[in-house]
Amino acid sequence: MTRGEWHTRPEHVAIPPWTGRNTTRTAALDRQGGPIIGVLGGMGPAATADFYTKLVARTPADIDQDHPKVVIWADPSIPDRTLALTAGGADPTPWLLRGVEILLGAGATIIGIPCNTAHAFLPRIGSRLGIPVVHMIDQVGRHLARITPRVTRVGLLASTGTVQVGLYQGVLSEYGIAVVVPEPDLQANLVMPAIRAIKAGHVGSEVTRALTTVGHDLIARGAQVVVAGCTEIPIALRQNDVPYPLVDPALVLAEALVERAMRASARSA
């Protein structure tokens, strides 16, 4: 296991009976065919679709057959992660576990979760997983640590759940990076309405302008880079929209998954 992955022994995994498959035999056969990337998505649907586009774009391929196999489980019924963390909402853990079990039943050999806030629940399900889950936020830490000149302060555009539980603050502190978060009024009145608008399919100049405004404030308060720490945000805010460096964690995760899939393919060749 490498840093940035969750991994436990396969015999701990409970595969749901509704798959109708001999999962031990199926997994062995699938693994003989090379790595399979599992995507635990639906949080939200547009972010999952955007993530798969990034996964394809980051794959060095000349023909279809050069791309890795990918299984996507997109379950929009997963309870809101921010409400669960900040307002006593329903715990999404059972839905996340069921999604992982379905991906395992489909033969996934590695999993990515293109939802930042969902990573707050990884400690609850980590002991139930049978394959590596690439930790998106840790991958962002690795990415930032490679930037020159050295990054020591980043601004965070993210859901209130991600901000309040300190997901990025905890991980990035291990890389010597401090996190600047939006002022409470900007978080409540600009960031969260923008995220909700994107989830509702409203991606326009007003949404981009709101996110850009908060990003400028983070830079003014000492951030060197802004992290788009909610996978909806890069749908409306792209690097060419802003004059400051913008890091897209979904893109970083896509690159990490492709790299691992290529290494696994090379080993099995």
N, C-alpha and C positions, 0 to 999 in steps of 0.2 A: 504494500500500500504506500502511495506517495502522499505528501502533504496536500491538503485540499480535496481529499476523497474520504467518504465514509465507506467502511467495508466490514462485513462480518462473514461468518462461515455460512456456506450455502444451506447446510442442514437446518438452519434456523428459519428458513423461509417457508411460509404457508401459502401454497398456490391454491386459488379458489377452485372448487370442484366444477363450477359452471364452464370452465374452459373446455372440458371434455377431452383433455389431452393427457397422455402419459408424459408428465412434465419432465421427469428425470431423463427419459429417452429423448424427448423433443429438444431439451436444452443441449444435450450432448450433440445431437445432430446439427442444431443451429450453430453451435460453436465450431463444428468442423467446417461450416461454410463461411467462417470469418466473423469479425465483430459485428454486433448489431447495436446501434445507438437507440436507447429508449428515451423518449421525451415525455416527461410528466407535465402536461400542459392544461390548457383551459382556463388559466388564471392571468389574464382573460384570453378569450379566443383570438382576438386580433393580435395580441402579443405573441401567442403561440404560432400563428401563421407567419408573423414577421420573423420570428426566431428561425423557423424552418428555411425561410428565404436566405437568412444569413448563414445558416449551416451549409446550404448548397453553394452560396457565393464564396465561402471560405475553403471549399474543397478544391484542391488542384486536380482538375479532371478535364480530359479531352473528349471522352465519350461517356454515355450513361453508366457503363459498367465500372467506371473509375470511382463512382460515388459509393459511400458506405451505405449499408442497409440501415434503414431508420424505421422505428415503430413509434407512433405518436398516440398517446392517450390524452385526449382533451376532454376534460370533465368540467363544464362550466357550473355544475351544481355544487362544487366544493364551496363550503361556507367562506364568507369574506374573512380574509386573514387579518386585516387591520381591525375589524370589529371584534374578532376573537381576542386580539392582544390588548385592545384599549377600552372595550365597552362591554365585556362579558358576553360576546357573541358565541355562536356555536363553534365548538372545537373542530377544525378541519382535519385533525389527525386521522380518523377512520377513513375518510375519503382519500387522503394521501396514501395510506397503506393499501387500500384497495387498488389504487392506480398503479402502485409499484408491483403488486401481485399480478395484475393483468399484463404489465410490461414483461415481467419475468416469465409468465406463461407464454408470451409471444416470442420468447427467446432472447430478450435484451441481455447484453453482456456488460453494458455500462449505461448509466442514467444521468441525464441532465434535467434540471428543473428551472425553466425560464420564468421564474417568479422570485423576486428578491425577498418579499415578506414571508413566503413559504419556508424559507431557510430557517426561520425562527423555530420551526417545528421539527427540524431534522434531528435534534437530540432526542425527541420523543420516539422517533421511528428508527433511529440508527441501529439499534440492537436487533431490529426485525428484518434488516436488509441482507441480501445474499450476494450482492454485486456492488462494485464501486459506484458511488454517486459523486460526480464532480461538483465541488462546492463553488458556486459562482462567485460568492463574495471573496473567498480566499484567492480565487483566480484573478480578481480585480486587484487585490493586494500585490500579487506577484507581478502583474502588468505594470502597476504604478511604480514598483520598486525598480523596474528596468528603465524607467524614463530618465533621460538626462536633459537639462540639469535636474538634480535630485528633487523629488516632490516630497514636501514635508507637511503640507496642508491642502486638503481637498474640500470642496463644497459638495454637499449632498442634496440632490433633488430626489425625493422618494416619498412613499406613502407615510402617513403619520405612524402606522404600526412599525415600519422599518426604522423610522427616526427614534421613536420613543423607547423601543427595546434595545437600541444601541447595536444593531447588527453590524453596521459598518464601523462604528466606533471601536467595538471590541476586536474585530479582525484586523483592521488597519493599524491599530496601536501596536500589534506584533511586528509590523513593518516600519515602525517609527513614524507613522503618518497620523496627524491630527485631523479631525473631521469638524468642519464648520456646517451647522445646520441652519435652515431658514428661521427667521424670527417667527414666533407663534402666529402673529396675524397674517404674515405672508404664507405660512404653511396652510392655515385654515382658509384663507380667502383667495389664494391664487393656485397653490400647488394641488391641493386635493380637488378643487373644482375642475382643474385641467385634467387630472387623471380620470375623474368621473366622466368628463366630456369625451375623452378618447375612448373609454370603455363603451360609451353610448354611440360611438361612430361619428362624433362631431370633431373632426380634425380640420381646423382652419386657422386663419391668421390670429384670431383672438387668443386661442389656446397657446399657440407658439409665442405670442407676445407676453402672455402671463408667465410662462416658464422662463423666457429670456430675461424678464425683469428680475425674477428671483435669482437667476444665475448671476446677473450683473451685481446684485447685492452681495452674494457670496464672495465674488471676486473682490469687491470693494472692502470686504471684511477680512481679507488676507488669504483667500483660497487661491492656489495656483492653477488648479484644474477643477472642473465640475464633473461629478459622476452622476449619470442619469440612472439613479438607483431604483427605478420602477420600470418594468419592461414595457409599459405603455408609453412612457415619456419619449423614447427615441422615435416613436411613430410620428410625433408632432414636432420634435426638436432635434435637428440634425446639425452636424458640425458646421455646415455652410450657413446656418442661421445665426451663428454667434461668433464673436471675435476671440473668445477664450477657448482653451482646449476642453473638449468634451469627451468623456469616456463612456462607452456603451457596454455595460456588463453582459448583455445578451450576446453581443458580438465577441467579447472576450470568452464567454462560455462556449460559443460555437467553435471558435478556434481551438480551444482546449479539447473539446470532444473529437474534432476532426483529427487533431494530432495524435490522440490516444488510439483512435480507430486505425489510423495509418500504421502506427507502430505495431498494433496487434496483427494487422494484416501482413506486415512484413515478417513477423515472427512465425506466422502460420503458413507462409508461402513455401 
